[in-house]
Amino acid sequence: MIKRIVKMTFRKDAADTFVSEVFEQSKEKIRAFKGCRHMELLRQRNKPNVMFTLSIWDNEDALNAYRASELFADTWAKTKALFSDRAEAWSTEVIDEPF
């Protein structure tokens, strides 16, 4: 299992646009993508234009299939256009889980 964290810094005038016009339109499709177990959007408390997605994937193949999909290409193009800084992303694996 892979947990993917993506940090996105939006232009201050574009953060709400991302949520309402991009995320809301694509979230259910991403969550339903084969191999996606979970996906959520987080906002940094003291910087409302900084957001993170946390997604959980069955494996690297599932994540790569999503990243190669038309859904990702369309969503990412719309998202990137709203950035004020480059996105950062990390693919992580759980090494100690409390449950």
Secondary structure, 3 states (H helix, E strand, C coil): CEEEEEEEEECCCCHHHHHHHHHHHHHHHHHCCCCEEEEEEEEECCEEEEEEEEEEECCHHHHHHHHCCHHHHHHHHHHHCCECCCCEEEEECCCCCCC
